Amino acid sequence: MSKYLLNKFLFTVDRDPDLVERYRSDPAGTVAWWEAECANEILGCPGLEKSTWLSFDEPERRALAEHDHVALFGLGAHPFLTLTLWIAMFERDHTEPLAMQLDYGAKLAHYSLPYPDIGT
């Protein structure tokens, strides 16, 4: 398991509007593509340097492919990264103000202190 890689995925996808739409419409395909093409790029140096060892494990891949922010939080993904990406992808589906954010929080309400470690 790599919290770093989970957070890197969320961070990089959220900063590219085309990737946000791709991930919204084809989550499993986007995760597979990103893992194969982008996961091993050194953050901030796309195409210049690559590592060779980073990959998602099955629970991470499944949680990303299912847009399961609760499972991602349990795996150590930073909640602010998932929240900002979820806002970009799903806020438009809700008509009430803050409805998406309230739903996001409600689904995490069963967690209590100490929260899962989100440090990378």
Steps between C-alpha positions, in 0.01 A plus 500: 500500500626846414326800652741711298376350173133536598553864585709558187215360287240720669726807480594464135154406373338790688732751330409402145140569388524241221617233745222595742244434226676184390508368857133591550386316188747208495648453846646150456649586161646825632654326801655230279632757250634729773670214681670383180594841361529747788545323833875475471565851374680712754248758623576830334717343227256326264680325218844588634565245772326179601523253781411136440341363814174685573166329442163477670403190693159343437307681780637837381423425136146388589428803721621737228306317228182507710537867603486374861626792708422319825726208406765744376494681835537168679800423279665829596404732214489860618135608540565849359634347178198273460262782594634746243495235227151385598379861488637531145336173395174479692387838633319565170276199566346665809248783490513607865790714624769290671299181446799316355730611781244404767456158340879459483529579872204285601656196335813554713306565823561149635870581542609628838833606642763389443439525126695281258853628448509729197870583523712397204 
